[in-house]
Amino acid sequence: MSTMTAWAVHRPGPVAEHPLCRVRRPVPEPSADEVLIRVRVCAVCRTDLHLAEGDLPPRHPDTVPGHEVVGTVEGLGADVTDPPVGTRVGVAWLRRTCGRCRYCRRGAENLCPFSQYTGWDADGGYAQFCVAPAAYVYRLPDGYGDDEVAPLLCAGIIGYRALRRSQLPPGGRLGIYGFGASAHLACQVAIAEGATVHVVTRAPAARELALSLGAASASATAPPEPLDSAILFAPVGSLVPPMLAALDRGGTLAIAGIHLTDIPPLRYDEHLFQERQIRSVTANTRDDGREFLELARRHRLRVSVTSYPLDAAMDALADLAGDRVTGAAVLSPG
């Protein structure tokens, strides 16, 4: 039986305690509705960090993280005819839904109570091979290298959903708090659609990147004008009150992360009155993914990446935890 190298979350805990363990495993066999994928690259998401550190409790022992996978179809399950062997595909966070519940039937499959997720419910892309349901992989836009397209599969798709959830009006003023992989892509989409974007981030390199992408301002403290919409990408609940206070009347705050530290008490008159609102973001639908990847095909996005070999997966997570990654980190099995 062929084997492969992978990284597993062996004992969740702080990055300094090295929660990932390098393992040898059999190359997985696709089930009837799955494809076997040879991993070419896998981007590193903050959700992987939450899983490794235990903020997101593992669904099973020794999970292989990674849900921004770019690879080549190497084998087909018994019931699969498409995509054919040799196709470059992407694997994202949403792995499987039931297709029958009221949420799936109304087009909100991201809320399916039976949903499963890549790199959480099933092993992901911190490996040389992975399997995924054929109905949930994506055809990828031409014109992007593997390193560039990998972050689009979660950072891009979730940023896109967060942008839509923020209810940004045409020509509106958008605030982005935190400026990592997802934020730097959502920023470009918003600007391409005519928005004025103000970025708030403590990292000087991230502020420089924001300005180079066309942001109207980049600050460590607060936006220079009231906002129509805002997106919180940093997993820091203490930012919610000042973000709400920065919204203009009728403004919307979208919180994009899967994990958030506790939100301090809110004052109704200061933070919520005049129809300010908070909206969460939960995963994405496949339609979100298809819409965003089509948008990325039409509007060439600049994707900032830092590449690591698969052997340095622990270094990539540590750099992400320490805010030392500008844009997105990407692992390559080589």
N, C-alpha and C positions, 0 to 999 in steps of 0.2 A: 504494500500500500504506500502511495506517495505521501510525503509529509511536507510541511511548510513551517515557516517561521511566523509567529504572531506575538502580540503583546496582550496580556490579560490583566484585569483588575483583580489582583489576588487578595489584597487586604486593604480596603478603602481607608484613606487617611490623608493627612497633609502631604503635599508634593515633596516636601523635604524628607519624608519617610519612604519615598519610592514605592507608591502603591501599585505601580505596574510591574509585571513580571514577564520576562521573555520566555516563551514556551515553544516547543515543537508539537505540532498537531497533525493529524491526518488531513489531507486536502478534503474539504467537505463534498458530499454528494448532493446534487440538486434533487429535491423532491419533484413530484409530477408536474407542478405548476411553476417551477423555479428554473433559473439559469445559473450556471457556474461562471464566475467572473474572475479573470486574472487581474489583480489589482495593479494598476499603473501608478496611481497616486491616491492619497487620501488626505484631505484637509483636516486640520485640527480645530475643533469647535470648543467653545467654552462649556457646552454641555458635557463634553468628554471630561473636562476638568471637574465639573460638578459630580460626575459619576466616580471618577478616580478618588476624589476627596470625601465622598460619602454624602454630599448634599443631596444627591439623587441616589436613593438606595438601589443597589444592583438588584435586578430581577432574578438572577441566578448566579451561582459562584463562577468566578474566573471568566467574566464576560470580556470579550474582545471589543473594545470601543471602535468608534469611527463610522460616520454616516454621511460623509461627503466624498464618495468613492467614484473614481473614474477608472474604468477598466475595459477589458475586451471580453466578449462572450466566448467562453471556451467549451461549454457543453450545455445541452438542453435537457430539461425534464421530459418525461414521457408524453406529456400533453402540450408541450410548447413547440410552436413553429416560428414564432416571431418574438423577439429579434433573432435573426440568424447568427450562427457562429461567425466570429470575426468582427461583429459590430461594436463600435465604441459606444458605451452606455454609461449612465450615471446612476448611482444609488443614493437615495436621500434618507432623511429621518423617518418619514412615514413608510412603514414596511408592509402593513396589511391592515385591512378593515373588514368588518363582517359583510357589508353591502346590503344588509337587511333591516337594520334598526332605523328608527325614525330620523336620526341624524344623517345617516348615509342616504336615505331616500330623499331628504330635502336638500342634498348637496353640501352638507356640513360634515363630511366624513372625518375631518380632523377632530370632531367631538365624539366619535364612535366609542362607546364604552368598552368595546372589544378590540380596539386598535392595538397594533404592535409596532415596535420601533427598532430600527437598525442600530446595532451597537448598544442595545439595552435589553430588549426581549430576545434578540438573536445576535449572534456574533457579527461584528462589522468589519471595517476596512483597515484596521491596524494589523494587517496580515498580507500574505502574498496571494491568497485566494479568498473569496467569499461567495455565498449564494444569496439570491434575492428572488422574490416572486416576479415573474416576467411582466405582469400587469402593472408593477409599481416602479419599474426602471424607466429612465428617460433617455430619449435620443438627444444628443448634445449638439449645440450650434457649432457650425464650422467657424474657423477664424480665431479660435482660442486654443492655446496649448493645454496639455493636461493639467499643469500646475495652475493655470489661469481659470480653467473651467471648474475645477474641484470646489473652490469656495462658493461658487454660484449655487451649489446644490443644497446648502443650508443657509449659510450667511446671506446669500443672495435671495433665496426664496423666502426665508423668514423676514428679512428686511423689507421685502416687497409686501408681504402680508401686513407687517407692522405699519408700513406707509399707508396702505389702504385702510387699516383700522384707525389710523389717526385722523381720518376724514379731512385731509388737507384740501382746502378749496383751491380752485384754479388761481394761479398766481399768488398763492398764499405764502405766509411766513412760517417756516418750519424750524423748530429747535431740535437738535440731535445731541443727546447727552451720552458720553462715552463714544469712542471713535475707533472701534476695532474692525474686524473682518466684515460683519454685517452692516455696520453703520457706514463704512466708506463706499459700499455699493448702493445702499438706500439713498445716500446723499446724491450720487450721480443720477439716479433715476428721478429724484425730485427736481433737480436742476434741469434735466432734460425736458421735464414736463412744465417748466416755467416758474418753479418755486424759488423764493429767496431762502437760503439755508444758513442758519447760525449754529455753530458747533460749540459745545462746551465739553472740554476734556482736560485732565490734569497733565497729560503727556505732551511735552513740547514737540516731539517728532510727529505725533498725531495731529497737532494743530497745524503744523507745516503742511502735512499731507492734505488736510481739509481745505486749506487755502489754495493749494495747487490744483485741487479738483473743482474749484469754483465756488466754494463756500463764501458767503458775504462777510462772515466774521468767524473767528475761532478764539475762544477765550477759556481761561481756567476757572471763571467765576459765574458769569451770567450773560445772557444775550443782550444786545444793545437796544432792543425794541420789543414790544409785546408780540406774542406768538399766536398764530391761528391754530397751530398743531404742534405737538412735541412727541418725540419717541425716546423712551429710556432704554438704552442698550446695556448700560452698566448694571450689575446685579445688586444695587445699593438702594435699599428702601428709604434711607434718609434723604435721598434726592427728590422724592415724590412731592413733599410740601413746597419746596422752592420752585419746582417745575410747574406745579399748578398755579402758584402765585405769578409766574411769568406768562401765563396764558391770558390772552385777551378774552373779552366776553364771548361766550359760546365756544371756547376753545376745547380741544380734545387732547388728552395725554394717552398714548398707547405704550404699554409696558411689554417689551419684546421678549424678556427672558423666561426660561423654564423655572428658574430659581431666583428668589429675591429675598434679601434680608428684611427684617421687620420694618414696616412703615410707621413712623411716629404719628401721634395723634394729629388729626386735621382740624382746623377751624373752619366751620361752615362758611362764615362771611368772608374769610380771607382766601380760602382755597377752592371752594366748590360753588359758591353763589354766582349768579349771573350765568348759569347753565354751563359752567365748566364741568367736564366729565373725565372719568378714567375708564380705559378699556384694556383688558388683557389680550394677549395673543397666545393661542394654543396651537402649536404645530402648524400644519398647512394642509390644504387639499391638493390632490394631483392637478386640478385645474390651476391653482396658484402656481405650481411649478411650471406647467406648460406655458402659461401666460408670461411668466417672468423670463423663461428661457427664450421665448419668441421675442420679447422686448430686448433681451441681450443680443439676439441675432441682429435686430434692426438698429440698435444703438450700441456701438462698440464701447463696452465698459472698460475702464482701466482698473485692472485687478492687481493690487499690491501684495506680493507673496514673499515669504521667507521659506526657503526649502531646507529640509532635513532628511537624512537617510532614515529608513525605517528603524535602524539600530539606535537612533537618537530620539525615539519617541518620548522618553522621559525628559530629555532636555527640552523638547518642544513644549511639553506641558508646563515645565518649570518656567520657561520664558513667557508663556502665556499668562501664568499666574502672577509673574513679576512685572507685567506690562512692558515686556521687552520686545514684543512682536508688533511691527508696524504693518497693518493690513491683516493678512492671514498666514498662518503656518501651514506647511504642506509636507507630508511624509511621502517618500518614494522608496518602494522595496528594492529598486535597482535591478 
